[in-house]
Amino acid sequence: MNVTRDLITDLLPAYFSGEASGDTKALVEDYFRQNPDFERIARSATTPLETLRAATPLVADSIKEKRELESVLWGLRRRQWLFGLALFLTLIPLSYYFSHGLRDALWDAAFDWSLAAGLWLVYFARLRWRMASLVIAILFTLIPIPFLLEYAFSRAPQLKGNFAEAICIWIGAAFVWIGYFSRRHW
């Protein structure tokens, strides 16, 4: 059997932890005798591991730890809400197709999909929450404008839903803006 450096490298964790069998130890030590430079590199690589084992564990402050865990929990909840809202706005235009055809509700679908695209961007960019709330506030403020302009100039009866949706989106944007400016800087 040809003993290669890769094979010995695979055996090193068991060798240095003391869990290797006698044959494995003999094989590794024989390879070390033949390649002293590799032995020096391998032994120097185990030094950080042994320093970590010898280090005393840090005692965490219970209040600080609780605050950090709550922060992580709230971050996960925010991401869940963001995911749910983005998914809802992505799938809701399918209901337009089944209710009165996608061609008749194209502006409604475009409105919902543009909001969903912004929310998906925030979700996948994994922005810090303060930056994400700023991006959401800007999106919710600007996206309804072209749809309201279309409503104002066409006066088509099928666009009345866009007007109500835009007002609701702007109310949501107002709450996000208020939350953004009232929140203390982290």
VMD Tcl script that builds the backbone (N, CA, C; Angstrom):
set m [mol new atoms 558]
animate dup $m
set s [atomselect $m all]
$s set {name element resname resid chain x y z} {
  {N N MET 1 A 0.848 -1.184 0.000}
  {CA C MET 1 A 0.000 0.000 0.000}
  {C C MET 1 A 0.890 1.242 0.000}
  {N N ASN 2 A 0.531 2.203 -0.821}
  {CA C ASN 2 A 1.289 3.436 -0.943}
  {C C ASN 2 A 0.745 4.447 0.075}
  {N N VAL 3 A 1.550 4.875 1.018}
  {CA C VAL 3 A 1.139 5.836 2.046}
  {C C VAL 3 A 1.448 7.236 1.527}
  {N N THR 4 A 0.389 8.019 1.352}
  {CA C THR 4 A 0.554 9.373 0.826}
  {C C THR 4 A 0.379 10.391 1.941}
  {N N ARG 5 A 0.753 11.605 1.632}
  {CA C ARG 5 A 0.623 12.692 2.597}
  {C C ARG 5 A -0.856 12.942 2.926}
  {N N ASP 6 A -1.729 12.808 1.934}
  {CA C ASP 6 A -3.163 13.008 2.169}
  {C C ASP 6 A -3.709 11.970 3.146}
  {N N LEU 7 A -3.260 10.734 3.014}
  {CA C LEU 7 A -3.702 9.684 3.926}
  {C C LEU 7 A -3.260 9.993 5.349}
  {N N ILE 8 A -2.037 10.396 5.524}
  {CA C ILE 8 A -1.528 10.729 6.858}
  {C C ILE 8 A -2.262 11.956 7.406}
  {N N THR 9 A -2.530 12.926 6.564}
  {CA C THR 9 A -3.277 14.118 6.987}
  {C C THR 9 A -4.662 13.725 7.496}
  {N N ASP 10 A -5.301 12.762 6.844}
  {CA C ASP 10 A -6.609 12.289 7.301}
  {C C ASP 10 A -6.516 11.584 8.650}
  {N N LEU 11 A -5.382 10.957 8.935}
  {CA C LEU 11 A -5.216 10.216 10.188}
  {C C LEU 11 A -4.752 11.092 11.348}
  {N N LEU 12 A -4.279 12.289 11.077}
  {CA C LEU 12 A -3.717 13.144 12.118}
  {C C LEU 12 A -4.689 13.480 13.264}
  {N N PRO 13 A -5.963 13.795 12.997}
  {CA C PRO 13 A -6.846 14.103 14.132}
  {C C PRO 13 A -6.949 12.943 15.130}
  {N N ALA 14 A -7.063 11.725 14.623}
  {CA C ALA 14 A -7.132 10.569 15.530}
  {C C ALA 14 A -5.801 10.355 16.235}
  {N N TYR 15 A -4.709 10.607 15.546}
  {CA C TYR 15 A -3.371 10.419 16.127}
  {C C TYR 15 A -3.134 11.414 17.264}
  {N N PHE 16 A -3.418 12.694 17.025}
  {CA C PHE 16 A -3.145 13.704 18.041}
  {C C PHE 16 A -4.147 13.680 19.187}
  {N N SER 17 A -5.347 13.156 18.958}
  {CA C SER 17 A -6.314 13.065 20.060}
  {C C SER 17 A -6.069 11.839 20.922}
  {N N GLY 18 A -5.205 10.928 20.469}
  {CA C GLY 18 A -4.904 9.733 21.244}
  {C C GLY 18 A -5.890 8.605 21.021}
  {N N GLU 19 A -6.755 8.733 20.041}
  {CA C GLU 19 A -7.777 7.725 19.780}
  {C C GLU 19 A -7.375 6.751 18.669}
  {N N ALA 20 A -6.184 6.914 18.129}
  {CA C ALA 20 A -5.748 6.057 17.023}
  {C C ALA 20 A -5.308 4.690 17.558}
  {N N SER 21 A -5.478 3.671 16.723}
  {CA C SER 21 A -5.030 2.329 17.096}
  {C C SER 21 A -3.505 2.266 17.026}
  {N N GLY 22 A -2.935 1.190 17.531}
  {CA C GLY 22 A -1.485 1.028 17.528}
  {C C GLY 22 A -0.911 1.013 16.126}
  {N N ASP 23 A -1.588 0.362 15.194}
  {CA C ASP 23 A -1.108 0.308 13.811}
  {C C ASP 23 A -1.120 1.700 13.169}
  {N N THR 24 A -2.173 2.468 13.466}
  {CA C THR 24 A -2.260 3.821 12.910}
  {C C THR 24 A -1.150 4.692 13.480}
  {N N LYS 25 A -0.906 4.585 14.788}
  {CA C LYS 25 A 0.174 5.360 15.407}
  {C C LYS 25 A 1.519 5.004 14.783}
  {N N ALA 26 A 1.765 3.717 14.582}
  {CA C ALA 26 A 3.030 3.280 13.988}
  {C C ALA 26 A 3.171 3.810 12.566}
  {N N LEU 27 A 2.071 3.785 11.791}
  {CA C LEU 27 A 2.095 4.277 10.418}
  {C C LEU 27 A 2.417 5.770 10.384}
  {N N VAL 28 A 1.758 6.552 11.252}
  {CA C VAL 28 A 1.974 8.003 11.270}
  {C C VAL 28 A 3.404 8.313 11.730}
  {N N GLU 29 A 3.874 7.652 12.780}
  {CA C GLU 29 A 5.221 7.910 13.284}
  {C C GLU 29 A 6.287 7.510 12.266}
  {N N ASP 30 A 6.043 6.425 11.532}
  {CA C ASP 30 A 6.968 6.022 10.476}
  {C C ASP 30 A 7.026 7.087 9.381}
  {N N TYR 31 A 5.876 7.635 9.034}
  {CA C TYR 31 A 5.835 8.692 8.023}
  {C C TYR 31 A 6.551 9.941 8.532}
  {N N PHE 32 A 6.368 10.250 9.841}
  {CA C PHE 32 A 7.062 11.390 10.435}
  {C C PHE 32 A 8.583 11.216 10.361}
  {N N ARG 33 A 9.064 9.987 10.587}
  {CA C ARG 33 A 10.515 9.731 10.515}
  {C C ARG 33 A 11.038 9.958 9.094}
  {N N GLN 34 A 10.233 9.605 8.113}
  {CA C GLN 34 A 10.650 9.761 6.721}
  {C C GLN 34 A 10.528 11.217 6.255}
  {N N ASN 35 A 9.610 11.967 6.860}
  {CA C ASN 35 A 9.349 13.356 6.449}
  {C C ASN 35 A 9.341 14.273 7.676}
  {N N PRO 36 A 10.510 14.668 8.172}
  {CA C PRO 36 A 10.558 15.488 9.386}
  {C C PRO 36 A 9.942 16.877 9.202}
  {N N ASP 37 A 9.986 17.427 7.992}
  {CA C ASP 37 A 9.359 18.738 7.763}
  {C C ASP 37 A 7.849 18.652 7.930}
  {N N PHE 38 A 7.263 17.597 7.418}
  {CA C PHE 38 A 5.814 17.408 7.568}
  {C C PHE 38 A 5.450 17.227 9.036}
  {N N GLU 39 A 6.285 16.515 9.784}
  {CA C GLU 39 A 6.028 16.319 11.216}
  {C C GLU 39 A 6.041 17.668 11.942}
  {N N ARG 40 A 6.997 18.529 11.609}
  {CA C ARG 40 A 7.076 19.845 12.248}
  {C C ARG 40 A 5.821 20.667 11.942}
  {N N ILE 41 A 5.371 20.625 10.693}
  {CA C ILE 41 A 4.163 21.371 10.295}
  {C C ILE 41 A 2.939 20.809 11.010}
  {N N ALA 42 A 2.833 19.485 11.065}
  {CA C ALA 42 A 1.673 18.854 11.691}
  {C C ALA 42 A 1.630 19.153 13.185}
  {N N ARG 43 A 2.749 19.105 13.867}
  {CA C ARG 43 A 2.776 19.365 15.314}
  {C C ARG 43 A 2.520 20.844 15.608}
  {N N SER 44 A 2.982 21.735 14.735}
  {CA C SER 44 A 2.715 23.159 14.967}
  {C C SER 44 A 1.244 23.490 14.716}
  {N N ALA 45 A 0.586 22.715 13.858}
  {CA C ALA 45 A -0.836 22.948 13.586}
  {C C ALA 45 A -1.705 22.540 14.761}
  {N N THR 46 A -1.246 21.638 15.612}
  {CA C THR 46 A -2.056 21.210 16.760}
  {C C THR 46 A -1.944 22.167 17.935}
  {N N THR 47 A -0.996 23.082 17.919}
  {CA C THR 47 A -0.805 23.997 19.042}
  {C C THR 47 A -2.049 24.830 19.343}
  {N N PRO 48 A -2.713 25.461 18.357}
  {CA C PRO 48 A -3.913 26.234 18.687}
  {C C PRO 48 A -5.007 25.371 19.311}
  {N N LEU 49 A -5.155 24.134 18.860}
  {CA C LEU 49 A -6.154 23.249 19.418}
  {C C LEU 49 A -5.876 22.973 20.892}
  {N N GLU 50 A -4.629 22.725 21.223}
  {CA C GLU 50 A -4.286 22.460 22.616}
  {C C GLU 50 A -4.432 23.712 23.471}
  {N N THR 51 A -4.173 24.890 22.891}
  {CA C THR 51 A -4.370 26.125 23.648}
  {C C THR 51 A -5.845 26.331 23.949}
  {N N LEU 52 A -6.701 25.978 23.011}
  {CA C LEU 52 A -8.137 26.103 23.254}
  {C C LEU 52 A -8.598 25.138 24.341}
  {N N ARG 53 A -8.045 23.933 24.350}
  {CA C ARG 53 A -8.422 22.957 25.379}
  {C C ARG 53 A -7.978 23.419 26.759}
  {N N ALA 54 A -6.828 24.075 26.843}
  {CA C ALA 54 A -6.292 24.496 28.135}
  {C C ALA 54 A -6.938 25.785 28.643}
  {N N ALA 55 A -7.561 26.550 27.779}
  {CA C ALA 55 A -8.143 27.834 28.182}
  {C C ALA 55 A -9.326 27.615 29.104}
  {N N THR 56 A -9.459 28.498 30.064}
  {CA C THR 56 A -10.607 28.421 30.969}
  {C C THR 56 A -11.824 28.992 30.267}
  {N N PRO 57 A -12.956 28.366 30.453}
  {CA C PRO 57 A -14.161 28.874 29.791}
  {C C PRO 57 A -14.565 30.230 30.375}
  {N N LEU 58 A -15.076 31.082 29.507}
  {CA C LEU 58 A -15.520 32.397 29.930}
  {C C LEU 58 A -16.878 32.288 30.604}
  {N N VAL 59 A -17.055 33.034 31.663}
  {CA C VAL 59 A -18.330 33.063 32.358}
  {C C VAL 59 A -19.138 34.211 31.767}
  {N N ALA 60 A -20.277 33.891 31.233}
  {CA C ALA 60 A -21.095 34.898 30.590}
  {C C ALA 60 A -21.954 35.612 31.625}
  {N N ASP 61 A -22.139 36.883 31.392}
  {CA C ASP 61 A -23.028 37.667 32.222}
  {C C ASP 61 A -24.455 37.280 31.849}
  {N N SER 62 A -25.242 36.853 32.822}
  {CA C SER 62 A -26.569 36.314 32.510}
  {C C SER 62 A -27.488 37.365 31.898}
  {N N ILE 63 A -27.389 38.600 32.339}
  {CA C ILE 63 A -28.255 39.641 31.772}
  {C C ILE 63 A -27.844 39.931 30.329}
  {N N LYS 64 A -26.553 40.020 30.094}
  {CA C LYS 64 A -26.075 40.276 28.737}
  {C C LYS 64 A -26.432 39.109 27.821}
  {N N GLU 65 A -26.268 37.895 28.325}
  {CA C GLU 65 A -26.596 36.713 27.526}
  {C C GLU 65 A -28.082 36.683 27.194}
  {N N LYS 66 A -28.914 37.010 28.162}
  {CA C LYS 66 A -30.364 37.029 27.928}
  {C C LYS 66 A -30.717 38.086 26.888}
  {N N ARG 67 A -30.099 39.251 26.975}
  {CA C ARG 67 A -30.364 40.322 26.017}
  {C C ARG 67 A -29.945 39.898 24.611}
  {N N GLU 68 A -28.807 39.231 24.506}
  {CA C GLU 68 A -28.346 38.780 23.191}
  {C C GLU 68 A -29.254 37.705 22.615}
  {N N LEU 69 A -29.722 36.790 23.457}
  {CA C LEU 69 A -30.645 35.758 22.972}
  {C C LEU 69 A -31.973 36.363 22.536}
  {N N GLU 70 A -32.466 37.348 23.285}
  {CA C GLU 70 A -33.715 38.017 22.890}
  {C C GLU 70 A -33.524 38.769 21.575}
  {N N SER 71 A -32.358 39.366 21.396}
  {CA C SER 71 A -32.074 40.071 20.150}
  {C C SER 71 A -32.081 39.111 18.967}
  {N N VAL 72 A -31.482 37.953 19.148}
  {CA C VAL 72 A -31.479 36.942 18.080}
  {C C VAL 72 A -32.903 36.467 17.799}
  {N N LEU 73 A -33.691 36.253 18.859}
  {CA C LEU 73 A -35.074 35.809 18.690}
  {C C LEU 73 A -35.892 36.838 17.924}
  {N N TRP 74 A -35.754 38.119 18.283}
  {CA C TRP 74 A -36.491 39.160 17.568}
  {C C TRP 74 A -36.036 39.268 16.121}
  {N N GLY 75 A -34.741 39.087 15.881}
  {CA C GLY 75 A -34.244 39.105 14.510}
  {C C GLY 75 A -34.846 37.983 13.680}
  {N N LEU 76 A -34.964 36.807 14.280}
  {CA C LEU 76 A -35.575 35.678 13.563}
  {C C LEU 76 A -37.058 35.933 13.305}
  {N N ARG 77 A -37.733 36.517 14.285}
  {CA C ARG 77 A -39.157 36.829 14.075}
  {C C ARG 77 A -39.346 37.858 12.968}
  {N N ARG 78 A -38.492 38.866 12.947}
  {CA C ARG 78 A -38.588 39.870 11.875}
  {C C ARG 78 A -38.376 39.233 10.514}
  {N N ARG 79 A -37.385 38.343 10.434}
  {CA C ARG 79 A -37.123 37.666 9.159}
  {C C ARG 79 A -38.307 36.791 8.757}
  {N N GLN 80 A -38.968 36.161 9.726}
  {CA C GLN 80 A -40.142 35.350 9.406}
  {C C GLN 80 A -41.257 36.224 8.842}
  {N N TRP 81 A -41.491 37.367 9.452}
  {CA C TRP 81 A -42.524 38.275 8.959}
  {C C TRP 81 A -42.164 38.800 7.578}
  {N N LEU 82 A -40.911 39.137 7.384}
  {CA C LEU 82 A -40.461 39.623 6.092}
  {C C LEU 82 A -40.648 38.551 5.024}
  {N N PHE 83 A -40.282 37.320 5.344}
  {CA C PHE 83 A -40.455 36.210 4.412}
  {C C PHE 83 A -41.936 36.000 4.101}
  {N N GLY 84 A -42.776 36.003 5.132}
  {CA C GLY 84 A -44.205 35.786 4.929}
  {C C GLY 84 A -44.845 36.856 4.070}
  {N N LEU 85 A -44.507 38.119 4.339}
  {CA C LEU 85 A -45.081 39.212 3.553}
  {C C LEU 85 A -44.593 39.168 2.106}
  {N N ALA 86 A -43.297 38.891 1.913}
  {CA C ALA 86 A -42.760 38.803 0.548}
  {C C ALA 86 A -43.410 37.647 -0.212}
  {N N LEU 87 A -43.578 36.518 0.443}
  {CA C LEU 87 A -44.212 35.366 -0.202}
  {C C LEU 87 A -45.674 35.658 -0.524}
  {N N PHE 88 A -46.377 36.305 0.395}
  {CA C PHE 88 A -47.780 36.663 0.163}
  {C C PHE 88 A -47.906 37.574 -1.049}
  {N N LEU 89 A -47.054 38.628 -1.100}
  {CA C LEU 89 A -47.137 39.561 -2.223}
  {C C LEU 89 A -46.684 38.922 -3.535}
  {N N THR 90 A -45.880 37.876 -3.450}
  {CA C THR 90 A -45.468 37.167 -4.663}
  {C C THR 90 A -46.585 36.286 -5.197}
  {N N LEU 91 A -47.318 35.655 -4.296}
  {CA C LEU 91 A -48.337 34.692 -4.716}
  {C C LEU 91 A -49.726 35.291 -4.926}
  {N N ILE 92 A -50.016 36.440 -4.334}
  {CA C ILE 92 A -51.367 37.011 -4.444}
  {C C ILE 92 A -51.785 37.288 -5.888}
  {N N PRO 93 A -50.888 37.667 -6.814}
  {CA C PRO 93 A -51.340 37.860 -8.194}
  {C C PRO 93 A -51.876 36.590 -8.855}
  {N N LEU 94 A -51.526 35.432 -8.335}
  {CA C LEU 94 A -52.111 34.210 -8.894}
  {C C LEU 94 A -53.614 34.164 -8.651}
  {N N SER 95 A -54.067 34.760 -7.551}
  {CA C SER 95 A -55.508 34.800 -7.307}
  {C C SER 95 A -56.203 35.703 -8.319}
  {N N TYR 96 A -55.512 36.731 -8.810}
  {CA C TYR 96 A -56.095 37.587 -9.845}
  {C C TYR 96 A -56.353 36.790 -11.114}
  {N N TYR 97 A -55.430 35.892 -11.414}
  {CA C TYR 97 A -55.568 35.082 -12.612}
  {C C TYR 97 A -56.823 34.218 -12.530}
  {N N PHE 98 A -57.066 33.639 -11.362}
  {CA C PHE 98 A -58.218 32.758 -11.228}
  {C C PHE 98 A -59.523 33.523 -11.057}
  {N N SER 99 A -59.470 34.733 -10.539}
  {CA C SER 99 A -60.714 35.465 -10.327}
  {C C SER 99 A -61.172 36.220 -11.577}
  {N N HIS 100 A -60.283 36.982 -12.231}
  {CA C HIS 100 A -60.713 37.700 -13.422}
  {C C HIS 100 A -59.618 37.823 -14.470}
  {N N GLY 101 A -58.740 36.862 -14.535}
  {CA C GLY 101 A -57.720 36.834 -15.582}
  {C C GLY 101 A -56.580 37.795 -15.292}
  {N N LEU 102 A -55.397 37.359 -15.565}
  {CA C LEU 102 A -54.223 38.170 -15.262}
  {C C LEU 102 A -54.155 39.407 -16.155}
  {N N ARG 103 A -54.658 39.309 -17.373}
  {CA C ARG 103 A -54.610 40.462 -18.276}
  {C C ARG 103 A -55.426 41.626 -17.721}
  {N N ASP 104 A -56.592 41.329 -17.116}
  {CA C ASP 104 A -57.420 42.392 -16.561}
  {C C ASP 104 A -56.811 42.973 -15.288}
  {N N ALA 105 A -56.022 42.208 -14.586}
  {CA C ALA 105 A -55.451 42.664 -13.318}
  {C C ALA 105 A -53.938 42.829 -13.414}
  {N N LEU 106 A -53.455 43.198 -14.583}
  {CA C LEU 106 A -52.011 43.298 -14.775}
  {C C LEU 106 A -51.386 44.375 -13.894}
  {N N TRP 107 A -52.063 45.512 -13.746}
  {CA C TRP 107 A -51.518 46.575 -12.907}
  {C C TRP 107 A -51.497 46.158 -11.442}
  {N N ASP 108 A -52.534 45.447 -11.013}
  {CA C ASP 108 A -52.546 44.954 -9.635}
  {C C ASP 108 A -51.397 43.986 -9.406}
  {N N ALA 109 A -51.188 43.089 -10.356}
  {CA C ALA 109 A -50.101 42.119 -10.222}
  {C C ALA 109 A -48.747 42.818 -10.232}
  {N N ALA 110 A -48.576 43.798 -11.103}
  {CA C ALA 110 A -47.304 44.531 -11.162}
  {C C ALA 110 A -47.047 45.278 -9.859}
  {N N PHE 111 A -48.103 45.832 -9.278}
  {CA C PHE 111 A -47.973 46.549 -8.006}
  {C C PHE 111 A -47.508 45.593 -6.903}
  {N N ASP 112 A -48.177 44.468 -6.791}
  {CA C ASP 112 A -47.822 43.504 -5.743}
  {C C ASP 112 A -46.438 42.900 -5.981}
  {N N TRP 113 A -46.116 42.599 -7.233}
  {CA C TRP 113 A -44.816 41.996 -7.518}
  {C C TRP 113 A -43.670 42.986 -7.303}
  {N N SER 114 A -43.908 44.271 -7.558}
  {CA C SER 114 A -42.842 45.248 -7.302}
  {C C SER 114 A -42.591 45.384 -5.807}
  {N N LEU 115 A -43.641 45.360 -5.002}
  {CA C LEU 115 A -43.449 45.371 -3.543}
  {C C LEU 115 A -42.744 44.094 -3.090}
  {N N ALA 116 A -43.155 42.964 -3.649}
  {CA C ALA 116 A -42.541 41.687 -3.277}
  {C C ALA 116 A -41.065 41.669 -3.662}
  {N N ALA 117 A -40.722 42.213 -4.828}
  {CA C ALA 117 A -39.312 42.229 -5.251}
  {C C ALA 117 A -38.464 43.017 -4.259}
  {N N GLY 118 A -38.975 44.138 -3.795}
  {CA C GLY 118 A -38.237 44.914 -2.796}
  {C C GLY 118 A -38.070 44.162 -1.489}
  {N N LEU 119 A -39.119 43.488 -1.057}
  {CA C LEU 119 A -39.036 42.724 0.192}
  {C C LEU 119 A -38.107 41.523 0.046}
  {N N TRP 120 A -38.136 40.868 -1.105}
  {CA C TRP 120 A -37.198 39.756 -1.330}
  {C C TRP 120 A -35.755 40.260 -1.329}
  {N N LEU 121 A -35.544 41.443 -1.897}
  {CA C LEU 121 A -34.209 42.037 -1.881}
  {C C LEU 121 A -33.735 42.238 -0.441}
  {N N VAL 122 A -34.589 42.793 0.390}
  {CA C VAL 122 A -34.225 43.010 1.798}
  {C C VAL 122 A -34.003 41.678 2.498}
  {N N TYR 123 A -34.848 40.692 2.189}
  {CA C TYR 123 A -34.731 39.389 2.849}
  {C C TYR 123 A -33.413 38.702 2.490}
  {N N PHE 124 A -33.070 38.672 1.215}
  {CA C PHE 124 A -31.872 37.947 0.796}
  {C C PHE 124 A -30.585 38.747 1.004}
  {N N ALA 125 A -30.676 40.065 1.075}
  {CA C ALA 125 A -29.479 40.872 1.317}
  {C C ALA 125 A -29.027 40.759 2.770}
  {N N ARG 126 A -29.906 40.288 3.645}
  {CA C ARG 126 A -29.592 40.099 5.072}
  {C C ARG 126 A -29.015 41.371 5.678}
  {N N LEU 127 A -29.736 42.469 5.434}
  {CA C LEU 127 A -29.316 43.753 5.969}
  {C C LEU 127 A -29.578 43.799 7.471}
  {N N ARG 128 A -28.825 44.639 8.151}
  {CA C ARG 128 A -29.127 44.868 9.561}
  {C C ARG 128 A -30.516 45.488 9.621}
  {N N TRP 129 A -31.206 45.300 10.737}
  {CA C TRP 129 A -32.616 45.674 10.781}
  {C C TRP 129 A -32.829 47.165 10.560}
  {N N ARG 130 A -31.958 47.997 11.053}
  {CA C ARG 130 A -32.127 49.437 10.864}
  {C C ARG 130 A -32.033 49.795 9.374}
  {N N MET 131 A -31.060 49.236 8.675}
  {CA C MET 131 A -30.927 49.495 7.243}
  {C C MET 131 A -32.106 48.890 6.484}
  {N N ALA 132 A -32.533 47.709 6.891}
  {CA C ALA 132 A -33.671 47.061 6.229}
  {C C ALA 132 A -34.939 47.902 6.394}
  {N N SER 133 A -35.155 48.467 7.587}
  {CA C SER 133 A -36.358 49.281 7.782}
  {C C SER 133 A -36.287 50.551 6.928}
  {N N LEU 134 A -35.097 51.107 6.745}
  {CA C LEU 134 A -34.956 52.275 5.880}
  {C C LEU 134 A -35.278 51.906 4.429}
  {N N VAL 135 A -34.760 50.787 3.957}
  {CA C VAL 135 A -35.029 50.352 2.581}
  {C C VAL 135 A -36.517 50.074 2.391}
  {N N ILE 136 A -37.136 49.419 3.357}
  {CA C ILE 136 A -38.574 49.121 3.267}
  {C C ILE 136 A -39.383 50.416 3.252}
  {N N ALA 137 A -39.021 51.371 4.105}
  {CA C ALA 137 A -39.741 52.648 4.140}
  {C C ALA 137 A -39.629 53.375 2.802}
  {N N ILE 138 A -38.450 53.368 2.214}
  {CA C ILE 138 A -38.271 54.028 0.915}
  {C C ILE 138 A -39.078 53.305 -0.168}
  {N N LEU 139 A -39.005 51.966 -0.173}
  {CA C LEU 139 A -39.768 51.204 -1.170}
  {C C LEU 139 A -41.267 51.442 -1.031}
  {N N PHE 140 A -41.767 51.373 0.195}
  {CA C PHE 140 A -43.204 51.540 0.414}
  {C C PHE 140 A -43.659 52.971 0.132}
  {N N THR 141 A -42.742 53.920 0.152}
  {CA C THR 141 A -43.100 55.295 -0.174}
  {C C THR 141 A -43.100 55.523 -1.677}
  {N N LEU 142 A -42.118 54.960 -2.385}
  {CA C LEU 142 A -41.965 55.265 -3.809}
  {C C LEU 142 A -42.738 54.354 -4.753}
  {N N ILE 143 A -42.890 53.086 -4.415}
  {CA C ILE 143 A -43.503 52.138 -5.358}
  {C C ILE 143 A -44.950 52.494 -5.717}
  {N N PRO 144 A -45.793 52.972 -4.801}
  {CA C PRO 144 A -47.180 53.290 -5.207}
  {C C PRO 144 A -47.311 54.472 -6.163}
  {N N ILE 145 A -46.305 55.313 -6.286}
  {CA C ILE 145 A -46.437 56.535 -7.087}
  {C C ILE 145 A -46.780 56.252 -8.557}
  {N N PRO 146 A -46.048 55.375 -9.282}
  {CA C PRO 146 A -46.436 55.161 -10.689}
  {C C PRO 146 A -47.832 54.566 -10.840}
  {N N PHE 147 A -48.248 53.770 -9.899}
  {CA C PHE 147 A -49.564 53.149 -9.985}
  {C C PHE 147 A -50.666 54.169 -9.719}
  {N N LEU 148 A -50.403 55.092 -8.810}
  {CA C LEU 148 A -51.380 56.159 -8.576}
  {C C LEU 148 A -51.440 57.110 -9.767}
  {N N LEU 149 A -50.309 57.349 -10.405}
  {CA C LEU 149 A -50.332 58.185 -11.614}
  {C C LEU 149 A -51.139 57.510 -12.719}
  {N N GLU 150 A -50.987 56.230 -12.859}
  {CA C GLU 150 A -51.790 55.484 -13.836}
  {C C GLU 150 A -53.272 55.572 -13.484}
  {N N TYR 151 A -53.578 55.463 -12.211}
  {CA C TYR 151 A -54.971 55.572 -11.763}
  {C C TYR 151 A -55.520 56.966 -12.049}
  {N N ALA 152 A -54.701 57.990 -11.789}
  {CA C ALA 152 A -55.166 59.366 -11.971}
  {C C ALA 152 A -55.409 59.697 -13.445}
  {N N PHE 153 A -54.597 59.155 -14.338}
  {CA C PHE 153 A -54.727 59.523 -15.742}
  {C C PHE 153 A -55.623 58.586 -16.550}
  {N N SER 154 A -55.872 57.377 -16.076}
  {CA C SER 154 A -56.680 56.468 -16.885}
  {C C SER 154 A -58.124 56.412 -16.409}
  {N N ARG 155 A -58.331 56.586 -15.140}
  {CA C ARG 155 A -59.677 56.510 -14.541}
  {C C ARG 155 A -60.394 55.208 -14.901}
  {N N ALA 156 A -59.620 54.174 -15.103}
  {CA C ALA 156 A -60.203 52.869 -15.410}
  {C C ALA 156 A -60.770 52.269 -14.125}
  {N N PRO 157 A -61.950 51.655 -14.202}
  {CA C PRO 157 A -62.564 51.125 -12.992}
  {C C PRO 157 A -61.763 49.979 -12.357}
  {N N GLN 158 A -60.999 49.247 -13.147}
  {CA C GLN 158 A -60.249 48.125 -12.574}
  {C C GLN 158 A -59.061 48.602 -11.749}
  {N N LEU 159 A -58.703 49.877 -11.805}
  {CA C LEU 159 A -57.552 50.379 -11.058}
  {C C LEU 159 A -57.919 50.942 -9.692}
  {N N LYS 160 A -59.201 50.889 -9.310}
  {CA C LYS 160 A -59.593 51.420 -8.012}
  {C C LYS 160 A -58.943 50.652 -6.871}
  {N N GLY 161 A -58.684 49.384 -7.069}
  {CA C GLY 161 A -58.019 48.587 -6.035}
  {C C GLY 161 A -56.612 49.080 -5.775}
  {N N ASN 162 A -55.947 49.575 -6.814}
  {CA C ASN 162 A -54.600 50.104 -6.647}
  {C C ASN 162 A -54.595 51.328 -5.750}
  {N N PHE 163 A -55.607 52.156 -5.864}
  {CA C PHE 163 A -55.670 53.360 -5.039}
  {C C PHE 163 A -55.777 52.981 -3.564}
  {N N ALA 164 A -56.654 52.050 -3.256}
  {CA C ALA 164 A -56.812 51.622 -1.863}
  {C C ALA 164 A -55.542 50.923 -1.362}
  {N N GLU 165 A -54.944 50.101 -2.205}
  {CA C GLU 165 A -53.703 49.430 -1.814}
  {C C GLU 165 A -52.588 50.435 -1.576}
  {N N ALA 166 A -52.502 51.443 -2.445}
  {CA C ALA 166 A -51.446 52.448 -2.312}
  {C C ALA 166 A -51.596 53.221 -1.010}
  {N N ILE 167 A -52.819 53.556 -0.659}
  {CA C ILE 167 A -53.051 54.276 0.602}
  {C C ILE 167 A -52.647 53.398 1.787}
  {N N CYS 168 A -52.996 52.117 1.730}
  {CA C CYS 168 A -52.608 51.199 2.812}
  {C C CYS 168 A -51.085 51.058 2.880}
  {N N ILE 169 A -50.438 50.979 1.724}
  {CA C ILE 169 A -48.981 50.860 1.695}
  {C C ILE 169 A -48.348 52.128 2.257}
  {N N TRP 170 A -48.902 53.298 1.937}
  {CA C TRP 170 A -48.347 54.544 2.473}
  {C C TRP 170 A -48.561 54.655 3.981}
  {N N ILE 171 A -49.668 54.139 4.465}
  {CA C ILE 171 A -49.875 54.119 5.922}
  {C C ILE 171 A -48.827 53.212 6.569}
  {N N GLY 172 A -48.595 52.053 5.948}
  {CA C GLY 172 A -47.538 51.168 6.453}
  {C C GLY 172 A -46.175 51.838 6.385}
  {N N ALA 173 A -45.911 52.580 5.291}
  {CA C ALA 173 A -44.640 53.292 5.153}
  {C C ALA 173 A -44.497 54.342 6.245}
  {N N ALA 174 A -45.601 55.016 6.576}
  {CA C ALA 174 A -45.543 56.026 7.639}
  {C C ALA 174 A -45.148 55.385 8.971}
  {N N PHE 175 A -45.705 54.221 9.271}
  {CA C PHE 175 A -45.330 53.535 10.507}
  {C C PHE 175 A -43.860 53.114 10.496}
  {N N VAL 176 A -43.375 52.651 9.345}
  {CA C VAL 176 A -41.971 52.246 9.265}
  {C C VAL 176 A -41.061 53.458 9.418}
  {N N TRP 177 A -41.450 54.604 8.781}
  {CA C TRP 177 A -40.650 55.826 8.943}
  {C C TRP 177 A -40.630 56.280 10.398}
  {N N ILE 178 A -41.791 56.250 11.049}
  {CA C ILE 178 A -41.851 56.643 12.460}
  {C C ILE 178 A -40.965 55.733 13.294}
  {N N GLY 179 A -41.049 54.429 13.040}
  {CA C GLY 179 A -40.203 53.484 13.771}
  {C C GLY 179 A -38.734 53.700 13.488}
  {N N TYR 180 A -38.411 54.053 12.256}
  {CA C TYR 180 A -37.002 54.262 11.904}
  {C C TYR 180 A -36.434 55.472 12.638}
  {N N PHE 181 A -37.174 56.581 12.671}
  {CA C PHE 181 A -36.651 57.796 13.285}
  {C C PHE 181 A -36.788 57.812 14.804}
  {N N SER 182 A -37.720 57.031 15.343}
  {CA C SER 182 A -37.865 57.036 16.794}
  {C C SER 182 A -36.952 56.019 17.472}
  {N N ARG 183 A -36.458 55.063 16.729}
  {CA C ARG 183 A -35.597 54.030 17.287}
  {C C ARG 183 A -34.226 54.626 17.590}
  {N N ARG 184 A -33.688 54.245 18.728}
  {CA C ARG 184 A -32.353 54.749 19.060}
  {C C ARG 184 A -31.320 54.032 18.210}
  {N N HIS 185 A -30.216 54.678 17.999}
  {CA C HIS 185 A -29.139 54.087 17.177}
  {C C HIS 185 A -28.442 52.993 17.967}
  {N N TRP 186 A -28.225 51.863 17.326}
  {CA C TRP 186 A -27.628 50.704 18.006}
  {C C TRP 186 A -26.160 50.739 17.849}
}
mol reanalyze $m
mol bondsrecalc $m
mol representation Tube
mol addrep $m
